[in-house]
Amino acid sequence: MFGFLFRFFNAKLFPVLTLLGFAYYNLFLQVFWWLSPNWLSWNKYSEVMLRTLEKKILRIVKTSYRGFYVDIGPVVGPTDKIWTLSFNTESPKTPIVLIHGLGAGVALWCLNIDALAASRPVYAFDLLGFGRSSRPSFSSDAMEAEQQMVRSLEEWRKEMTINNFILCGHSMGGFLATSYALTYPDKVKHLILADPWGFPEKASDTNESVPLWVKTLSYIMQPFNPLTSVRMAGPLGPWFINALRPDISKKYSAALNDNEIIPQYIYQCNSQRPSGESAFHSMMSGFGWAKNPMVRRIDRLDGGIPITLLWGSKSWIDHSAEEIIKNKRYNSYFKLKVISGAGHHVYADKPDQFNQIVLDACVDTENLTPGQHLAIMPPLDNSEVPEDDKSTR
């Protein structure tokens, strides 16, 4: 009996209490900040510390790289710059461009770089408004903020003089990668979406399938930027991140041999002015949905752009993106890969499997003859793929 109660608490109640506790803690901090604005002096952001932590994490990357700022001009602010890392740029193959998710930064790709850059160029950058990139004031309009992000990506591409690329985005990065492909289809040779956010319509508040705790969390968090609590925690920020999400450190602990460096890095990335985070807040609707979801427009994506969708079998993200893509782009090439045992941060949970899926997608792209599209290749034989993988045309 006690064993059953213990398992029930850990599997059902503990995640709920943790999320609700986080939401109410966030509300408390916001009220405290309104009453005492000087409390922001607790903020411990340091540009030097962020740079140092990034370098420490990237020490595990064996591939030589170059880090530099790309000046994209007045896209959102007067002088926007995007912090960029480049690997194996001498290779003539089509490059991979990696776009991180909310609250992340370039260093979190450290478990993927060596494998991906072994045979082709790889570029990773801090999105405008995140990490070490500029922090301009984005529009509060959802679609305009999204397009500002997309324009920043295009200006980055122009400055880098990259003709086209394989675009791989995680979570929010997957949403922005899809939006970019919709706007600039001739620049994307393959769209790889890792547990993408923002594809389905928002679930109705009256929908009985939506748990009460999700509705409560959505209501409490709606007025605030998602990572407000991290900034308000001041010097306790890294501890707060590790306490709330101890699994994130564990993903990197074997490679880094340090359980503190990842929470410190995430804190430094997000203890600054919430520029890109505010843009995300403008684009989101409640907890976990987009105001302008991709389900409304994915059918307008060029049919010649192949899509590889991958997610972790234990991810919290709504997985209806599979049905959305299949139903809206039924004449285009689409491949789904589900990585068993991985969560939302699929690139770090199971990096070897993630890397192989991305590399396989690159090989598919490179095998095309001039003028050929994956969309007109013969259908894949579903019976020959592993049980946890699905492919369709």
Secondary structure as UniProt FT lines:
FT   HELIX           2..8
FT   HELIX           9..13
FT   HELIX           14..35
FT   HELIX           37..42
FT   HELIX           47..57
FT   HELIX           58..60
FT   STRAND          65..73
FT   STRAND          80..87
FT   TURN            89..90
FT   STRAND          96..99
FT   TURN            102..103
FT   HELIX           106..109
FT   TURN            110..112
FT   HELIX           113..116
FT   TURN            117..118
FT   STRAND          122..125
FT   TURN            128..129
FT   TURN            131..132
FT   HELIX           142..160
FT   STRAND          165..170
FT   HELIX           172..183
FT   HELIX           185..187
FT   STRAND          188..194
FT   TURN            205..206
FT   TURN            208..209
FT   HELIX           212..221
FT   TURN            222..223
FT   TURN            226..227
FT   HELIX           228..232
FT   HELIX           234..236
FT   HELIX           237..244
FT   HELIX           246..256
FT   HELIX           261..270
FT   HELIX           275..283
FT   STRAND          284..285
FT   TURN            286..288
FT   STRAND          289..290
FT   HELIX           294..296
FT   HELIX           298..300
FT   TURN            303..304
FT   STRAND          307..312
FT   TURN            313..314
FT   TURN            319..320
FT   HELIX           321..328
FT   TURN            330..331
FT   STRAND          334..339
FT   TURN            340..341
FT   HELIX           346..349
FT   HELIX           351..366
FT   TURN            370..371
FT   HELIX           374..376
FT   HELIX           382..384
FT   TURN            387..388
FT   STRAND          389..392
//
